[in-house]
Amino acid sequence: MKISLTIIAKDRKDGVIRLFDSTKDVFDSYILVDTGSNDNEMIEACQKWAKEHKKEFLFEKKEYPFVWVDGRKTLADFSMARNDSLELARKAKSDYIFWADSDDILINAELIPQLADMMDKSGLNFVLLKYEYAPPDPITGKSSVVHYRERLVRMNQNNLRFKIPHHQTKMKYLP
């Protein structure tokens, strides 16, 4: 069973490498869609990391439509980049993907292969996992925004796609 980590990022070398380092014993391959970094530093650092850790690394660098939000440039449709990461996962012949952002911190990541094994045995296509979207409140220590998201996904159908432009909270198997 092959499990791949997929990330979309722009100019986030340190965050991507931190995430790779924290999961080096979890994933078989690492997939990065660079959404328009100013240079190739992030991709080159990832290539070096993959070579050092003997991991498969696939990447694509692509410009996507953007909009200005609060004075900064951001992707107009994050699902486009996420869908490109799915295409790379198909090329890697991944059985499962775990999608993440470069600033994510995965807690208990070592359990991901066990979850994938349970999915294999039960026939589930995805598992909803707790996703704390905002930093902890300084008083309570708890995140103010918590979602359960389909983070670990079986790659058993070619028509799997992210559908929602922002926060891509739903994946759909399109007809």
C-alpha positions in Angstrom: 0.0 0.0 0.0 1.5 3.3 -1.1 0.6 6.5 0.8 1.6 9.9 -0.5 1.6 13.3 1.1 0.4 16.1 -1.2 1.0 19.8 -0.5 0.3 23.0 -2.4 2.6 25.9 -1.4 4.2 29.1 -2.6 7.5 30.3 -1.3 7.2 28.1 1.9 10.4 26.1 1.8 10.9 26.0 5.6 7.3 24.9 6.2 7.4 22.2 3.6 10.7 20.8 4.8 9.5 20.9 8.4 6.4 18.9 7.3 8.5 16.4 5.3 10.9 16.0 8.3 8.0 15.3 10.7 6.6 12.6 8.4 9.6 10.9 6.9 8.7 7.6 8.5 5.0 7.8 7.4 4.7 8.5 3.7 6.1 6.6 0.7 6.1 9.6 -1.6 5.9 13.4 -1.4 4.0 15.5 -3.9 4.3 19.3 -4.1 2.4 21.7 -6.4 4.3 25.0 -6.3 1.6 27.6 -7.0 4.0 30.3 -8.2 7.1 30.8 -6.0 9.4 33.6 -6.9 12.3 31.1 -7.5 13.0 27.4 -7.4 14.5 27.3 -3.9 11.5 25.4 -2.4 11.6 22.7 -5.1 15.3 22.3 -5.0 15.3 22.0 -1.2 12.5 19.3 -1.5 14.5 17.4 -4.2 17.6 17.4 -1.9 15.5 16.3 1.0 13.9 13.4 -1.0 17.3 12.3 -2.2 18.8 12.3 1.3 15.8 10.3 2.7 15.4 8.0 -0.4 11.8 9.1 -0.9 10.0 9.6 -4.2 9.3 13.3 -4.9 7.0 14.6 -7.6 6.4 18.2 -8.2 4.8 20.7 -10.6 5.3 24.4 -10.7 2.4 26.3 -12.2 0.9 29.8 -12.2 -2.8 29.9 -11.1 -5.4 32.6 -11.3 -5.1 34.9 -8.3 -7.1 37.6 -6.5 -6.0 40.3 -4.0 -7.2 39.8 -0.5 -6.3 42.3 2.3 -3.5 43.6 0.1 -1.9 40.3 -0.7 -2.0 38.0 -3.7 -3.8 34.7 -3.1 -5.1 31.9 -5.2 -8.5 32.4 -6.7 -9.3 28.7 -6.6 -7.2 26.4 -4.3 -9.1 23.4 -5.6 -7.3 23.8 -9.0 -3.9 23.3 -7.4 -5.2 20.5 -5.1 -6.6 18.7 -8.2 -3.2 19.0 -9.9 -1.7 17.3 -6.8 -4.2 14.4 -7.3 -3.0 14.0 -10.9 0.6 13.7 -9.6 -0.5 11.2 -7.1 -2.1 9.1 -9.9 1.3 9.3 -11.8 3.0 8.1 -8.6 0.5 5.2 -8.4 -0.5 6.2 -4.9 -3.2 4.1 -3.2 -3.9 6.8 -0.7 -3.1 10.5 -0.3 -3.0 12.6 2.8 -3.3 16.3 1.8 -1.7 19.0 3.9 -0.7 22.6 3.9 2.9 23.8 4.5 2.0 25.3 7.8 0.2 22.2 9.1 1.5 20.3 12.2 0.5 16.6 12.0 -0.1 15.1 15.4 0.1 11.3 15.7 1.1 11.1 12.0 2.5 7.7 12.6 -1.1 6.4 12.9 -1.8 7.3 9.2 -0.7 3.9 7.8 -2.9 2.2 10.3 -5.8 4.3 9.3 -5.2 3.4 5.6 -5.0 -0.3 6.5 -8.4 0.0 8.3 -9.8 1.8 5.2 -8.5 -1.0 3.0 -10.3 -3.6 5.2 -13.5 -1.7 5.5 -13.8 -0.3 2.0 -14.0 3.4 3.1 -12.9 6.0 0.6 -11.9 8.7 3.1 -11.5 9.4 6.8 -12.5 12.6 8.4 -9.8 13.9 10.8 -9.8 16.8 13.2 -8.4 20.0 11.6 -7.7 22.9 13.8 -7.7 25.8 11.4 -6.8 28.7 13.7 -4.0 29.1 16.2 -4.9 28.3 19.9 -6.6 31.0 21.9 -4.1 32.5 24.3 -6.5 32.1 27.3 -8.1 28.7 26.7 -5.3 27.1 24.7 -7.9 25.7 22.3 -8.3 26.5 18.6 -11.2 28.8 17.8 -11.9 27.0 14.5 -12.1 23.3 14.3 -13.3 21.2 11.3 -13.4 17.6 10.5 -12.0 17.2 7.1 -11.4 14.3 4.6 -7.6 14.3 5.0 -6.8 10.7 4.2 -8.3 9.7 0.8 -8.3 6.5 -1.2 -7.2 7.0 -4.8 -9.4 4.3 -6.2 -11.3 6.4 -8.7 -10.0 8.5 -11.6 -12.8 11.0 -11.1 -11.9 12.1 -7.6 -11.8 16.0 -7.5 -11.7 18.8 -5.0 -14.7 21.0 -5.7 -14.8 24.1 -3.5 -12.4 27.0 -4.4 -11.5 28.0 -0.8 -10.8 25.6 2.0 -11.8 22.7 -0.3 -14.0 21.1 2.4 -15.6 18.6 0.1 -14.2 16.1 -2.3 -16.5 14.7 -4.9 -16.4 11.6 -7.1 -17.7 13.2 -10.3 -19.9 11.2 -12.7 
